[in-house]
Amino acid sequence: MPKVTLAVGAVCVLLGLGLAYGAHLNGKNPVTAMIPAFVGILWIVMGAIAGAATKARKHVMHLLAALALLLVLSGLGMGLPKIIQYAADPASIPADKVRPLAWWGQVALSGVMSVFLALCIKSFIAARRARG
């Protein structure tokens, strides 16, 4: 799982950089658009710790699984309702609050974290069965 964690971290960094570039092109704040990149850096650091310290691996991976769950819930809870609301009635959101790039970024981060969480659960089940 540490290699998967590093890969997920790299995907998050790329997502954050892409969102920051898009925000910069639209005249928005690129720092908040880089939140997925900050998450990715955390994932890379924790993945490196899990890969190097076998005794800490279980704890690190459980911590990351819990954080992934929070990111899934928060991203879907913030981004998806706004996308649905805007699609149903664009006038329902004030023009200065329309940020589709941010909304889709939240949903994309939730998607990446959903995959990571599913892989963590699969790994936890396999480890439990291997222990007997």
Secondary structure, DSSP 8 states (H G I E B T S, - for coil): -HHHHHHHHHHHHHHHHHHHHHHHHTTS-HHHHTHHHHHHHHHHHHHHHHHH-HHHHHHHHHHHHHHHHHHHHHHHHHHHHHHHHHHH-GGGS-GGG--HHHHHHHHHHHHHHHHHHHHHHHHHHHHHHHH-
